[in-house]
């Protein structure tokens, strides 16, 4: 597997990624070792889903594979689940273009 | 050198299967083609589809190109083209392309035959005769460089980009090193990862065409005023942990390996032999995408899935690879390679080597899970009116 496995719980694909992928079904309170400390999970995280390793502000870029995968739509604390409810894509957004045209 | 036991053809590279293809020119001819193939035996394979008989010019061209590509795939030794007889889709053009590839070919019109019952009877006899012409072709040792290997993903989840896709990518790198062609497609799943692919393009022309194809796919969403989200990633992808198209794409492109991108071709356009890594512009819908690559000449396809997919193809064996431990367990009867061992510590290179050896074994005749179960989906990508008008310039 490429990347670094953190405590048998999460896969950190590239060092600069600010999220980690759960490699098991994880539970609230589980601790993922990171950067000399530990990230405590705020909620249950299913296998394959992502967890914030650092605090993210709205519009912050979320990185996985060392690449941008979207932007935060709200503040996200370390240990929180990162998914469609709190980050969004900036690509293929015909809906945004259509809304902007209506405003104009 | 890596090699496989294949069927030599008069023109082009060797096949890994020896089939008579029954190619319907429209939806109306499709049930007749199916019935002919059923009656004529297991070496006769039909390619039923939903295309109407009188499509706009650019769409008709794509249907004819796809059918001709299917009929000249190296796995096809002879072909029967079946039409209702009223289509503008040109059965003779398809048949001529098959003949130009040195294959025996026949055409059959339901109208001229005197209806469907008579057509099925005549067609089954024609197909059986065509099979008789190729039945004795022996398998002989062929160099792996004759292979065009298509890779596809469907039902992706977070394990796809971590385990299955990079492992298939390692197998692609192996084949490219041995002189073959590897290809992947699904252009909507380049969005957000195109900068990585474009950095790997062999020259400026390939780079420009790649970015142009991505722009066209992305602007289709913009033209329609819709959001790719909801479809890309799909609800199933999202449940499997994929949040955005960028994340899905970054995982998806790893299935092609790490070789330079030598070219990019249109849907169902012929792929070069011995061409290295070459991309194809296809939609994300996996059945249409697999068919595009088989029509482009791929003899074998590897299909990665996280959440589970069972799909196959009538003309090319499809090797199923999963990186999801649950899918490896639940759908073990439909999987060929378990890449979820990556989570237990097996290296990507080691799984990639297993996939490459499976490719050579399947090319030599070993049946895949989808073949054993006769799972043979076939669909042709239909150009939509807005694509025809806005993107292709002719309707």
Contacts between the chains, C-beta under 8 A, distances in Angstrom:
chain1	res1	chain2	res2	distance
A	1	B	162	6.4
A	1	B	163	7.1
A	1	B	342	5.1
A	1	B	343	6.9
A	1	B	345	7.8
A	1	B	348	7.2
A	2	B	162	7.7
A	2	B	166	6.7
A	2	B	348	6.7
A	3	B	162	7.9
A	11	B	162	6.4
A	13	B	162	7.7
A	21	B	158	5.7
A	21	B	162	7.0
A	21	B	241	7.0
A	22	B	241	7.8
A	23	B	343	6.1
A	46	B	241	7.2
A	47	B	158	7.7
A	47	B	241	7.5
A	48	B	157	5.5
A	48	B	158	3.2
A	48	B	159	6.2
A	48	B	240	5.5
A	48	B	241	3.2
A	48	B	306	7.7
A	48	B	324	8.0
A	49	B	158	7.0
A	49	B	241	4.4
A	50	B	158	8.0
A	50	B	241	6.8
A	50	B	243	6.9
A	64	B	247	6.0
A	64	B	250	7.0
A	65	B	161	7.3
A	65	B	250	4.6
A	65	B	251	7.5
A	67	B	192	7.7
A	67	B	193	7.3
A	67	B	196	7.5
A	67	B	246	7.2
A	67	B	250	5.5
A	68	B	192	7.7
A	68	B	246	6.4
A	69	B	192	7.2
A	69	B	243	6.8
A	69	B	244	5.2
A	69	B	246	4.5
A	69	B	247	4.0
A	69	B	250	6.8
A	70	B	243	6.3
A	70	B	244	4.1
A	70	B	246	6.1
A	70	B	247	7.2
A	82	B	243	7.1
A	83	B	238	7.5
A	83	B	241	7.8
A	83	B	243	5.2
A	84	B	229	7.7
A	84	B	238	5.9
A	84	B	243	5.5
A	87	B	243	6.0
A	87	B	244	7.0
A	88	B	229	7.3
A	88	B	244	6.9
A	89	B	192	7.5
A	89	B	228	7.2
A	89	B	229	6.0
A	89	B	243	7.9
A	89	B	244	3.8
A	89	B	245	5.3
A	89	B	246	6.0
A	91	B	191	5.0
A	91	B	192	5.4
A	91	B	218	6.6
A	91	B	228	6.9
A	91	B	244	7.7
A	91	B	245	5.5
A	91	B	246	6.2
A	92	B	188	7.5
A	92	B	191	5.9
A	92	B	218	5.2
A	92	B	221	4.5
A	92	B	222	7.6
A	92	B	227	7.1
A	92	B	228	3.1
A	92	B	229	7.6
A	92	B	232	6.5
A	92	B	245	5.9
A	93	B	221	7.5
A	93	B	222	7.8
A	93	B	227	5.7
A	93	B	228	7.1
A	93	B	229	7.7
A	94	B	221	4.2
A	94	B	222	4.2
A	94	B	223	7.1
A	94	B	224	5.8
A	94	B	225	4.9
A	94	B	226	4.7
A	94	B	227	6.1
A	94	B	228	7.5
A	95	B	225	6.7
A	95	B	226	6.2
A	95	B	227	3.9
A	96	B	227	7.6
A	97	B	222	5.2
A	97	B	225	7.0
A	98	B	225	3.6
A	98	B	226	8.0
